């Protein structure tokens, strides 16, 4: 576990508030070098060029771009969807311009936890989205539409911009449309700011953990299990677990391993040389490797652009630990609050609920115990910082 315990960030992730190691053989995703954001705003290049504008940087730039697209005949300059794609992904890039996240987040002091959906700036964000919706700049059925619906609007020429994961960009748009129609390329633009030069603190980060292993109480030799799981962090062993055997399941191209497909018709000994990827312990740890994996269309430009933003405001929800009492508070109140604020966000954006009722909304959020939920997360975060 030296690889974990010698790194202060990893140490916080893998120990509990009492300093005990809570997971073994965890896969480390991303790295300080390859700390990328895999999804963000993409714009139809031809429609942007038709506006005569540079790539938008601020909310005002977005406002001008969307309106010019509309004037040029683009039916829905901003395409969003909710079904199967949490709305905070589609909208958080705009909320972040106002210095908030659509969830719990960390203030600039690095210590204070706040709830984004009850901040004064949240009303400013809602006002912007409501204005764009009322002007016909957003597809009106977005609360009931899927990512396939959104992508379809982009390919049909009805949509001008959207938020998308690069994996979906490759498989749902590039391979299906852009590859044969390069004039309809989607290009990345940065997460917007309220003012040019402002810092964005809420972009996604690829740094995290996955595929945690546990040792059951039935293990006959738990110490041997620990040694085995610790050995997974050996660089050579990890490379073999990630890619298999060179020449059989992968080949080296420009210094990077490229997988060779092993199918069921090949000899069993070759199949066994494939990669048991859930056991390997590092993924996307080099920028070159990430860029090779995401290497079509606008992938590289997007990765290099989006990773310039900050992420210090993101609450480390995957790594904080709650006490039994804190979990009871979350279980008692969080689901109802989530449901209410999500419903109200859609109502405010679409105008079903007038923004003049925002104060009543805040009163209801408080009545649904938002202060207690913030206090729980603050306490857990304080302990996290002290690890």
HELIX and SHEET records of a PDB file:
HELIX    1   1 UNK A    2  UNK A    5  1                                   4    
HELIX    2   2 UNK A    8  UNK A   14  1                                   7    
HELIX    3   3 UNK A   45  UNK A   51  1                                   7    
HELIX    4   4 UNK A   59  UNK A   71  1                                  13    
HELIX    5   5 UNK A   87  UNK A   95  1                                   9    
HELIX    6   6 UNK A   96  UNK A   98  5                                   3    
HELIX    7   7 UNK A  116  UNK A  118  5                                   3    
HELIX    8   8 UNK A  120  UNK A  134  1                                  15    
HELIX    9   9 UNK A  142  UNK A  144  5                                   3    
HELIX   10  10 UNK A  147  UNK A  155  1                                   9    
HELIX   11  11 UNK A  166  UNK A  168  1                                   3    
HELIX   12  12 UNK A  169  UNK A  178  3                                  10    
HELIX   13  13 UNK A  182  UNK A  184  5                                   3    
HELIX   14  14 UNK A  222  UNK A  231  1                                  10    
HELIX   15  15 UNK A  235  UNK A  243  1                                   9    
HELIX   16  16 UNK A  268  UNK A  271  1                                   4    
HELIX   17  17 UNK A  277  UNK A  279  5                                   3    
HELIX   18  18 UNK A  287  UNK A  293  1                                   7    
HELIX   19  19 UNK A  299  UNK A  306  1                                   8    
HELIX   20  20 UNK A  324  UNK A  350  1                                  27    
HELIX   21  21 UNK A  355  UNK A  357  5                                   3    
HELIX   22  22 UNK A  358  UNK A  367  1                                  10    
HELIX   23  23 UNK A  370  UNK A  385  1                                  16    
SHEET    1   A 3 UNK A 208  UNK A 210  0                                        
SHEET    2   A 3 UNK A  27  UNK A  29 -1                                        
SHEET    3   A 3 UNK A 282  UNK A 283  1                                        
SHEET    1   B 3 UNK A 161  UNK A 165  0                                        
SHEET    2   B 3 UNK A  39  UNK A  44 -1                                        
SHEET    3   B 3 UNK A 186  UNK A 188 -1                                        
SHEET    1   C 2 UNK A 104  UNK A 106  0                                        
SHEET    2   C 2 UNK A 113  UNK A 115 -1                                        
SHEET    1   D 2 UNK A 250  UNK A 253  0                                        
SHEET    2   D 2 UNK A 256  UNK A 259 -1                                        
END                                                                             
